[in-house]
């Protein structure tokens, strides 16, 4: 295979938790999104493609992701197929659409959305150009609305950029992790100008020190994030890999609401422009772009749009009373 491999950004693993220890919990990162309530039915009908290390078999078959996966395909040649030996892909998918109200595991941002899993990164966490290209092409054929790519590399790959541009031309919005290499590193494909590049913040809204300045558009929760993990367990991880799926799922909520009103989905450019408007400026623009994506900003805009408009006054009531008197005498 040609070209340097893409890799998982170097995430921090803080903890692993069993189902029995967990119960059902709302991660701090999901709490802001809970405010969205049933808007967009929490992503109903929206397909999100995941290009990552696959999906954990236990979660997919009977756990917190049961019924959420509408298709899976391996592009790495792994003897385990599309199943996840790393836990990274499973963690990102859990943030997006882990089941809600099932009394186990974690809540997610868009539990009514569904996922197509493209295993483009192998069991060692690395993927080559052709694997990623094939994964993108497959997701185009699946007609997803959003692709989440919590991966990256230092080199710009012509074949991968071409595949991304095919997806964009097909109307698919692409969200990428900005990278975890710190202040002076850049990561592709997050550097692509039409991709939504996502930086990470902690629970206090402070930019993460590891978050890279890869043409960052917006920031989202990415420090000590609890989500689904390998072997049916749950893990607490940090990285821009954790922030990107938060944005993908947030967009899925809006996409579902938009589709209900317009019978279509927003274009990638509209999604990029709009997500920047739903942010709060927290400084450090090289790491956070337009700012931290805010559910409050989204809700405030929707409330303004839905506020009843003043009723039009009857034209006759605006006429001078003398005219009314003249009209009766005529």
C-alpha positions as CSV (number, residue, x, y, z in Angstrom):
1,X,0.0,0.0,0.0
2,X,1.3,3.4,-0.9
3,X,1.5,6.5,1.3
4,X,2.2,7.1,4.9
5,X,-0.4,5.5,7.3
6,X,-3.0,7.6,9.0
7,X,-3.2,6.9,12.7
8,X,-5.4,7.4,15.7
9,X,-4.5,10.6,17.4
10,X,-2.7,9.7,20.7
11,X,-5.7,9.6,23.1
12,X,-5.3,9.4,26.9
13,X,-7.1,6.5,28.5
14,X,-8.1,7.4,32.1
15,X,-10.3,4.6,33.2
16,X,-12.2,1.5,32.2
17,X,-15.6,0.7,33.8
18,X,-17.9,-2.4,33.7
19,X,-21.6,-2.2,33.2
20,X,-22.3,-3.3,36.7
21,X,-20.2,-0.4,38.1
22,X,-21.8,2.1,35.8
23,X,-25.6,1.7,35.8
24,X,-26.7,4.4,33.3
25,X,-25.0,7.7,33.4
26,X,-25.0,11.0,31.6
27,X,-21.4,12.0,30.8
28,X,-20.5,15.6,31.5
29,X,-19.9,16.0,27.8
30,X,-23.5,15.0,27.0
31,X,-25.2,17.1,29.7
32,X,-25.3,20.3,27.5
33,X,-26.9,18.3,24.6
34,X,-29.6,16.9,26.9
35,X,-31.1,20.5,26.8
36,X,-32.0,19.8,23.2
37,X,-34.7,17.5,24.5
38,X,-36.7,15.9,21.7
39,X,-35.6,18.5,19.1
40,X,-35.1,16.7,15.8
41,X,-36.1,13.6,17.8
42,X,-32.5,13.5,18.8
43,X,-31.2,12.7,15.3
44,X,-34.0,10.5,14.1
45,X,-33.4,9.2,10.5
46,X,-29.9,10.7,10.2
47,X,-27.1,8.3,9.1
48,X,-23.6,8.9,10.5
49,X,-20.7,7.1,8.9
50,X,-17.7,6.2,11.2
51,X,-14.3,5.7,9.7
52,X,-12.3,4.3,12.7
53,X,-11.3,1.0,14.3
54,X,-14.7,-0.6,14.0
55,X,-17.4,-1.5,16.6
56,X,-17.2,-3.6,19.7
57,X,-19.0,-6.9,19.2
58,X,-20.6,-7.0,22.7
59,X,-22.0,-3.5,22.5
60,X,-23.2,-4.0,18.9
61,X,-25.0,-7.3,19.6
62,X,-26.6,-6.8,23.0
63,X,-25.1,-3.6,24.7
64,X,-25.5,0.1,24.4
65,X,-25.2,0.1,20.6
66,X,-27.6,-2.7,19.9
67,X,-29.8,-1.8,16.9
68,X,-27.9,1.4,16.3
69,X,-25.6,0.0,13.6
70,X,-27.2,-0.3,10.1
71,X,-24.2,-1.6,8.3
72,X,-20.5,-2.4,8.9
73,X,-17.6,-3.2,6.6
74,X,-13.9,-3.9,7.1
75,X,-11.4,-2.3,4.8
76,X,-8.2,-3.4,6.7
77,X,-8.1,-7.2,6.1
78,X,-8.5,-7.8,9.9
79,X,-9.2,-11.4,10.9
80,X,-11.8,-9.9,13.3
81,X,-13.7,-8.2,10.4
82,X,-15.3,-4.9,11.3
83,X,-15.2,-5.6,15.1
84,X,-13.1,-3.3,17.2
85,X,-9.9,-4.5,18.9
86,X,-8.8,-1.0,20.0
87,X,-11.9,0.5,21.6
88,X,-11.4,3.9,19.9
89,X,-14.1,3.5,17.3
90,X,-16.6,2.1,19.7
91,X,-15.9,5.1,22.0
92,X,-16.6,7.6,19.3
93,X,-19.8,5.9,18.2
94,X,-21.1,5.7,21.8
95,X,-20.7,9.5,22.1
96,X,-22.8,9.9,19.0
97,X,-25.6,7.5,19.5
98,X,-25.5,5.1,22.5
99,X,-29.0,4.1,23.5
100,X,-31.0,6.3,25.8
101,X,-33.3,5.1,28.6
102,X,-32.1,1.5,28.6
103,X,-30.9,1.7,32.2
104,X,-27.3,0.7,31.2
105,X,-24.2,2.5,30.2
106,X,-24.2,6.1,29.0
107,X,-26.5,8.6,27.4
108,X,-25.5,10.1,24.0
109,X,-26.0,13.2,22.0
110,X,-28.1,11.8,19.2
111,X,-29.5,8.4,20.3
112,X,-32.1,8.3,17.5
113,X,-29.5,8.5,14.7
114,X,-28.0,5.4,13.2
115,X,-24.5,4.5,12.2
116,X,-22.6,2.8,9.3
117,X,-19.3,1.5,10.5
118,X,-16.4,1.6,8.1
119,X,-13.3,0.0,9.7
120,X,-10.5,2.0,7.9
121,X,-8.0,1.7,10.8
122,X,-6.6,-1.7,11.6
123,X,-6.2,-3.5,14.8
124,X,-2.9,-1.6,15.4
125,X,-4.7,1.7,15.0
126,X,-3.2,2.6,11.6
127,X,-4.7,2.9,8.2
128,X,-3.4,3.4,4.7
129,X,-4.6,5.7,2.0
130,X,-6.4,3.0,0.0
131,X,-8.3,1.8,3.1
132,X,-9.6,5.2,3.9
133,X,-10.5,5.9,0.3
134,X,-12.5,2.6,0.1
135,X,-14.2,3.4,3.4
136,X,-15.3,6.9,2.2
137,X,-16.5,5.4,-1.1
138,X,-18.6,2.8,0.7
139,X,-20.1,5.4,3.0
140,X,-21.1,7.5,0.0
141,X,-22.9,4.4,-1.4
142,X,-24.6,4.0,2.0
143,X,-26.1,7.6,1.5
144,X,-25.1,8.8,5.0
145,X,-25.5,12.5,5.8
146,X,-22.4,12.9,8.0
147,X,-19.0,11.2,8.2
148,X,-17.0,11.3,11.4
149,X,-13.3,10.9,11.0
150,X,-11.5,10.8,14.4
151,X,-8.1,10.1,12.7
152,X,-5.4,12.0,10.9
153,X,-1.8,12.2,9.7
154,X,0.8,14.9,9.0
155,X,0.9,14.4,5.3
156,X,-1.7,15.6,2.7
157,X,-2.9,12.5,0.8
158,X,-4.1,13.2,-2.8
159,X,-6.3,10.1,-2.9
160,X,-7.9,10.7,0.4
161,X,-8.6,14.4,-0.4
162,X,-10.2,13.3,-3.7
163,X,-12.4,10.8,-1.9
164,X,-13.4,13.5,0.6
165,X,-14.3,15.9,-2.2
166,X,-16.5,13.2,-3.8
167,X,-18.3,12.8,-0.5
168,X,-18.7,16.6,-0.2
169,X,-20.0,16.7,-3.7
170,X,-22.6,14.0,-2.8
171,X,-23.8,16.3,0.0
172,X,-22.1,14.6,2.9
173,X,-20.9,16.7,5.8
174,X,-17.4,15.6,7.1
175,X,-16.2,16.2,10.6
176,X,-12.6,15.5,11.6
177,X,-10.5,15.5,14.8
178,X,-8.0,18.4,14.7
179,X,-5.3,16.2,16.2
180,X,-3.6,15.8,19.6
181,X,0.0,16.8,18.9
182,X,-0.1,20.2,20.6
183,X,0.6,23.7,19.5
184,X,2.8,23.3,16.5
185,X,1.3,20.2,14.7
186,X,-1.2,20.0,11.9
187,X,-3.3,17.1,10.9
188,X,-4.9,16.0,7.6
189,X,-7.7,15.7,6.6
190,X,-8.7,18.2,9.3
191,X,-6.8,20.8,7.3
192,X,-9.1,20.6,4.3
193,X,-11.1,23.9,4.1
194,X,-14.5,22.2,3.6
195,X,-14.2,19.8,6.4
196,X,-15.3,20.7,9.9
197,X,-12.2,20.5,12.1
198,X,-12.9,20.1,15.8
199,X,-10.6,21.0,18.8
200,X,-11.1,19.8,22.3
201,X,-12.0,21.6,25.6
202,X,-12.4,20.3,29.2
203,X,-15.4,20.5,31.4
204,X,-14.5,24.0,32.4
205,X,-14.5,25.2,28.8
206,X,-10.7,25.5,28.8
207,X,-8.9,24.5,25.5
208,X,-7.1,21.2,25.9
209,X,-3.3,21.5,25.9
210,X,-3.0,18.6,23.4
211,X,-5.4,20.0,20.9
212,X,-3.7,20.9,17.6
213,X,-4.3,24.0,15.5
214,X,-5.4,22.2,12.3
215,X,-7.5,25.0,10.8
216,X,-9.9,24.5,13.7
217,X,-13.5,25.5,13.0
218,X,-15.1,24.8,16.4
219,X,-14.4,23.1,19.7
220,X,-16.4,20.6,21.7
221,X,-16.0,18.4,24.8
222,X,-12.9,16.2,24.5
223,X,-11.3,15.8,28.0
224,X,-12.1,12.8,30.2
225,X,-15.1,11.7,28.1
226,X,-17.0,8.6,29.3
227,X,-18.4,6.4,26.5
228,X,-18.7,2.8,25.3
229,X,-15.4,0.9,25.0
230,X,-14.1,-2.5,24.0
231,X,-15.3,-5.9,25.5
232,X,-18.6,-4.5,26.5
233,X,-17.0,-2.1,28.9
234,X,-16.9,1.7,29.2
235,X,-13.9,4.0,29.1
236,X,-12.9,7.5,30.0
237,X,-10.7,8.9,27.2
238,X,-9.3,12.3,26.2
239,X,-8.6,13.7,22.7
240,X,-9.9,15.6,19.8
241,X,-11.1,12.2,18.7
242,X,-13.7,12.5,21.4
243,X,-14.7,16.0,20.4
244,X,-15.4,15.3,16.7
245,X,-18.2,12.8,17.3
246,X,-19.9,15.3,19.7
247,X,-20.1,17.7,16.8
248,X,-21.2,15.0,14.4
249,X,-24.0,14.1,16.7
250,X,-25.0,17.7,17.4
251,X,-25.3,18.2,13.7
252,X,-27.4,15.1,13.4
253,X,-30.0,16.6,15.8
254,X,-30.1,19.7,13.6
255,X,-30.2,17.7,10.4
256,X,-33.2,15.7,11.6
257,X,-35.1,18.9,12.5
258,X,-34.1,20.6,9.2
259,X,-35.3,17.5,7.2
260,X,-38.6,17.5,9.0
261,X,-39.2,21.1,7.8
262,X,-37.6,21.1,4.4
263,X,-37.6,17.4,3.3
264,X,-33.8,17.8,2.6
265,X,-30.6,18.0,4.5
266,X,-28.2,21.0,4.8
267,X,-25.3,21.1,2.4
268,X,-21.8,20.6,3.8
269,X,-21.0,24.3,3.4
270,X,-24.2,25.3,5.2
271,X,-23.4,23.0,8.0
272,X,-19.9,24.4,8.3
273,X,-21.2,28.0,8.3
274,X,-24.0,27.3,10.7
275,X,-22.1,25.3,13.3
276,X,-19.8,28.3,13.7
277,X,-22.8,30.5,14.5
278,X,-23.8,28.2,17.4
279,X,-20.7,28.8,19.4
280,X,-19.5,30.8,22.4
281,X,-16.1,32.5,22.1
282,X,-13.7,31.1,24.7
283,X,-10.5,32.6,23.3
284,X,-7.5,30.7,21.9
285,X,-9.0,30.8,18.3
286,X,-6.1,28.7,16.9
287,X,-7.3,25.8,19.1
288,X,-11.0,26.5,19.2
289,X,-11.9,28.3,16.0
290,X,-15.2,30.2,16.3
291,X,-15.6,28.8,19.8
292,X,-17.3,26.1,21.8
293,X,-20.4,24.7,20.2
294,X,-23.3,25.7,22.4
295,X,-26.7,24.0,22.8
296,X,-28.0,27.2,24.4
297,X,-27.1,29.2,21.3
298,X,-28.9,26.6,19.1
299,X,-32.0,26.7,21.3
300,X,-32.1,30.5,21.4
301,X,-32.0,30.7,17.6
302,X,-34.8,28.1,17.3
303,X,-37.0,29.9,19.8
304,X,-36.6,33.1,17.9
305,X,-37.5,31.4,14.7
306,X,-40.6,29.7,16.3
307,X,-41.9,32.7,18.2
308,X,-45.4,33.7,17.0
309,X,-45.3,36.6,14.6
310,X,-47.5,39.7,15.4
311,X,-50.9,39.3,13.9
312,X,-51.7,41.7,11.0
313,X,-54.1,44.4,12.0
314,X,-57.4,44.6,10.1
315,X,-57.1,47.3,7.5
316,X,-60.5,48.8,8.3
317,X,-59.5,49.3,11.9
318,X,-56.7,51.6,10.8
319,X,-59.0,54.0,9.0
320,X,-59.9,57.3,10.7
321,X,-63.3,57.2,12.5
322,X,-64.6,60.1,10.4
323,X,-64.2,57.9,7.2
324,X,-66.3,55.2,8.9
325,X,-69.0,57.8,9.7
326,X,-69.0,59.1,6.1
327,X,-69.2,55.6,4.8
328,X,-72.3,54.8,6.9
329,X,-74.1,58.0,5.6
330,X,-73.2,57.4,2.0
